[in-house]
Amino acid sequence: MRFASLGSGSRGNATLIESGTTRLLLDCGFAARETERRLDLLGVAPQSLAAILVTHEHQDHIKGVGPLARRYRLPVWITHGTYRQNRCGELPAVQLIHSHQAPFRIGDITVQPYPVPHDAREPAQYIFSSEESRLGVLTDSGSITPHIQQVLSGCHALLLEFNHDRRMLADGPYPPALQRRVGGRLGHLNNEQAVALLAELEHAGLRHLVVAHVSEQNNHPERVRDVILTRLPQLAPRLTLTCQSRVSPWFEV
C-alpha cells in the first residue's frame, strides 16, 4: 500500500491511497480541474479511482467531491450525517456509512471509519489496511479521545494534523470567535495535542509520520518540526510535512 497528499490545509485537502488495483481518494477539497491536475502529477487518471471517501462537509474537504464524482461516475462513501448536509449535489452512486461502523472493503483495501470531535454533522476519519500495512489518518479533530488513541495504535504510517500553535493563534489575525472555534474541543489539533498523542503511540513499526493540515496563518513548519523532534527525536528520519500548494511524493507503507 502507498499514499500521497494532493495538498493539505485550510484551502483544500485530498489524499490518494493505493493498493493492488485499488485507488481511493480521501476527500476532495479542490476544484475538479485542480484535482485532475494534481492527480496527473502522480501519474493517476481520475477515472482509475475506485471511490471517493468523505470525512465531513466543510468546503476544504468536499468542494470537488460532487463535480469529480459526476464527471467520472465515481461512488462516494459518506456518513449519513454528512450526506444530509447536501453539500455535494446529486451523486451518481452513494454508499452511506456510520462513523462507528465495522470495517468494510473497497477492492484491495479495508477501510475502518471512526468518529472524531469536530464541528460537523457526523465527521469520520479512517484507517486503511492492506495485507500487513496499516495507514491511520487523523485531521479535523479538536481533541483526542481514548478511542482515537486506540484505533491509531499499531499503524505503520500516520497522516496527522498539527493545525496550529496556540500562541500564534492567540496573537494572529483571526477574530476571537474564530480563534475559539479553531482552538476549541470541536476544532483542530494544536501542536502540543498532536505530539502528546504521538508520545502515547507505539513507534516501533511506524515508517512514516506525515504532518497535515498545518495552518498558514497560525503555525509554521519549523515550529511543528521543533515540537516533534524535541519530544520525539527518534522520529526525525520518518517525518515529512505536507504542503497546501504542492503534491507530496508517494509514501510506501
Secondary structure, 3 states (H helix, E strand, C coil): CEEEEEECCCCCCEEEEEECCEEEEECCCCCHHHHHHHHHHCCCCHHHCCEEECCCCCHHHHCCHHHHHHHHCCEEEEEHHHHHCCCCCCCCEEEEECCCCCCEEECCEEEEEEECCCCCCCCEEEEEEECCEEEEEECCCCCCCHHHHHHHCCCCEEEEECCECHHHHHHCCCCHHHHHHHHCCCCCCEHHHHHHHHHHCCCCCCCEEEEECCCCCCCCHHHHHHHHHHHCHHHHHHEEECCCCCCCCCEEC
